[in-house]
Amino acid sequence: MGQILYAAATIVVGVFLCVAYFWGSNAVLDRLCPMKGPEAAANVRRANAIRPWLFLGPSILVLSLYLVYPVFNSIWLSLHDSSGQDFVGLGNYVWLFGDAKFLESVRNNLLWLVFVPAMATFFGLVAAALTDRIKWGNAAKSLIFMPMAISFVGAAVIWKFVYDYRGADQEQIGLLNAIVTGLGGDPVAWITVPFWNNFFLMVILVWIQTGFAMVILSAALRGIPEETVEAAILDGANPFQIFWRIKIPQIWGTIAVVWTTITILVLKIFDIVFAMTNGQWGSQVLANMMYDWSFRAGDFGRGSAIAVILMLAVTPIMVWNIRNARKEGQ
């Protein structure tokens, strides 16, 4: 009850402060630049030039505090030792590219980059196309989109029950092992199987992100001009040809945006790996390794070096995604 009251009070105070800032900043600006007298025209121009920055100011300040400063601080720490006191130059980066666990993390991240965006976009596209053709399509979309409302840790807990393993002499409560033993096979500790356990973890993120891809691609499919589809039907195209040769080319830009958005998420994947395997059994990824070095080993130099590598990997994709989204909006 106390937490609910605290949250409600925070919301009320936050809204009040926003309204007070909005009213107060406008009042101060109007007093400094009065819209009357001999300089009224100049004051109006001056006020119009200043007013947008009054509202952008807090956002810029917060972004600078929580985004820009941590970037430069991470770069600075990555050039120092574990204590952050002694300068080591590129020593942490040299260590990284010679460390077996880092190379394993890079390999696993590449696997995630290939598999997850492709599968999530594909299943989302198929779901978008099929649900628009059935009467209960909206209900189906709700069910497919529902995993998006679950946190990554919550999803990992759910899938732990799917992959759960018990000894051969015990009753299996994991869905996969229950099916395997029901068919006469032996139970398998799925998430401890090297290499393949990466794909078992990837399935969780595909399950979550398919709903996101479906919603975006469904909107894009509905925006396709009916004239192009009708012309294809008159030319004798079958539904398969209409979908792949008429519809897909017209929404390719949206597909690329969905793909790259999921790609950025995949590069930062942490929660699922942390909750399921904690990077054991050959499943380590960059974000989890960064957490291990920074907060478990207490080596902020090496942890920050991994963070910088992650940032450099994400930035080009993010810039391309923003540019492509702007083109789509024009």
Sequence and secondary structure as in RCSB ss.txt:
>XXXX:A:sequence
MGQILYAAATIVVGVFLCVAYFWGSNAVLDRLCPMKGPEAAANVRRANAIRPWLFLGPSILVLSLYLVYPVFNSI
WLSLHDSSGQDFVGLGNYVWLFGDAKFLESVRNNLLWLVFVPAMATFFGLVAAALTDRIKWGNAAKSLIFMPMAI
SFVGAAVIWKFVYDYRGADQEQIGLLNAIVTGLGGDPVAWITVPFWNNFFLMVILVWIQTGFAMVILSAALRGIP
EETVEAAILDGANPFQIFWRIKIPQIWGTIAVVWTTITILVLKIFDIVFAMTNGQWGSQVLANMMYDWSFRAGDF
GRGSAIAVILMLAVTPIMVWNIRNARKEGQ
>XXXX:A:secstr
 HHHHHHHHHHHHHHHHHHHHHHHHHHHHHHHS SSSTTHHHHHHHHHHHHHHHHHHHHHHHHIIIIIHHHHHHH
HHHTB TTS SB TTHHHHHHTT HHHHHHHHHHHHHHHHHHHHHHHHHHHHHHHHTTSTTHHHHHHHHHGGGGS
 HHHHHHHHHHHH    TTS   SHHHHHHHHTT     GGGSTTHHHHHHHHHHHHHHHHHHHHHHHHHHHTS 
HHHHHHHHHTT  HHHIIIIIIHHHTHHHHHHHHHHHHHHHHT  HHHHHHTTTTTTT  HHHHHHIIIIIS  H
HHHHHHHHHHHHHHHHHHHHHHHHHHHHH 
